[in-house]
C-alpha cells in the first residue's frame, strides 16, 4: 500500500513538472476543480501549526485536499514536514534524516502540543474527501 501511494505521488509530481511553463494548457483545468490546503489548513494564531494532524484534519473536514512534503527518517519512516531541518517549525537545529521515528515523536510544532505526523497517519484523514 505504501509503495503504491509513493508511486501515485511520483506520477502526479511528474505530471505537474511536465506541465510547468504551460500555464494555458487544458490539463491544468483538472487541478482547478479541487481545493487544496497548503501544508494543511493551518492557523498559528489558533494553535494549529502547519503540517500537524490538526491542520490536516481541519482541511479534510472542510472538504479540501492537502499539499504536503515528506522526509525520510533515519529508520525509514515518512515524516510529514516541509523542511528537512526542525529549526523553523520546532526550534531545534536537527535534520529529520538524522532522527529515528521514535526520536522525532519527542519534538513539538510551533510551541504547541502538536507533533510531526507520519504519512500513514495523515492519509486516512482524506479517505472519502
C-alpha positions in Angstrom: 0.0 0.0 0.0 2.8 2.5 1.0 4.6 1.7 -2.2 1.5 2.3 -4.3 1.0 5.7 -2.6 4.6 6.7 -3.3 4.2 5.8 -6.9 1.0 7.7 -7.2 2.6 10.8 -5.7 5.5 10.5 -8.1 3.2 10.2 -11.1 1.3 13.3 -10.0 4.5 15.2 -9.4 5.9 14.2 -12.8 2.6 15.3 -14.5 2.9 18.7 -12.8 6.6 19.0 -13.8 5.7 18.2 -17.4 3.1 20.9 -17.4 5.4 23.5 -15.9 5.6 26.6 -18.1 2.4 25.6 -19.9 0.0 27.6 -17.8 -2.6 27.8 -20.6 -2.6 24.0 -21.1 -6.0 22.4 -20.7 -4.7 19.8 -18.3 -4.5 22.4 -15.6 -8.3 22.5 -15.5 -8.3 19.1 -13.8 -6.5 20.5 -10.8 -8.5 23.8 -10.7 -11.6 21.7 -9.9 -10.3 20.9 -6.5 -9.3 23.0 -3.4 -6.1 22.2 -1.6 -4.8 23.3 1.8 -1.1 24.1 1.6 0.6 22.1 4.5 -2.9 21.5 5.9 -5.4 24.2 6.9 -3.1 25.7 9.5 -3.5 28.8 11.6 -0.7 29.6 14.1 -2.8 32.2 15.9 -5.3 29.5 16.8 -2.6 27.0 17.7 -2.9 24.9 14.6 0.6 24.6 13.2 1.4 23.7 9.6 1.9 20.0 8.8 0.2 19.0 12.0 -2.5 16.3 12.3 -4.9 19.1 13.5 -4.2 21.1 10.3 -4.7 18.1 8.0 -7.9 17.1 9.9 -9.3 20.6 9.6 -8.6 20.6 5.8 -10.4 17.3 5.4 -13.3 18.5 7.5 -13.7 21.4 5.1 -13.5 19.1 2.1 -10.1 20.2 0.9 -7.2 18.1 -0.3 -3.8 18.9 1.1 -0.3 19.6 -0.2 2.4 18.1 1.9 6.1 17.2 1.9 7.7 14.1 3.3 11.1 13.4 4.6 12.6 10.0 5.4 13.7 9.4 9.0 16.8 7.5 9.9 14.8 4.3 10.3 12.9 4.7 7.0 9.6 6.3 8.1 8.0 9.1 6.1 7.6 12.1 8.2 5.2 14.9 7.0 7.1 18.1 7.3 8.2 20.8 4.9 11.8 21.4 5.9 14.4 18.7 6.5 15.5 20.7 9.5 13.3 21.2 12.5 14.7 24.6 13.2 11.9 26.7 11.8 8.9 24.6 12.9 10.2 23.0 16.2 13.0 25.4 17.2 15.7 22.7 17.1 18.5 22.6 14.5 18.4 18.9 13.7 17.6 17.1 10.5 14.7 14.7 10.2 17.0 12.3 8.3 19.3 12.1 11.4 16.4 11.1 13.7 14.6 7.8 14.2 10.8 7.9 14.1 10.7 7.4 17.9 13.1 10.3 18.4 11.0 12.5 16.1 8.0 12.0 18.3 9.7 14.0 21.0 9.5 17.3 19.1 6.5 19.7 19.1 5.4 22.0 16.3 5.5 25.8 16.9 5.3 25.5 20.7 2.1 23.6 20.7 1.3 20.0 21.8 1.2 19.0 18.1 3.9 16.7 16.9 5.3 15.9 13.5 3.0 13.2 11.9 3.9 10.3 9.7 2.4 9.9 6.2 0.4 6.8 7.3 -1.3 8.9 9.9 -2.2 11.7 7.5 -3.5 9.8 4.5 -6.5 8.2 6.3 -7.8 11.6 7.1 -8.5 12.2 3.4 -10.3 9.0 2.6 -13.6 9.9 1.0 -12.8 13.7 0.8 
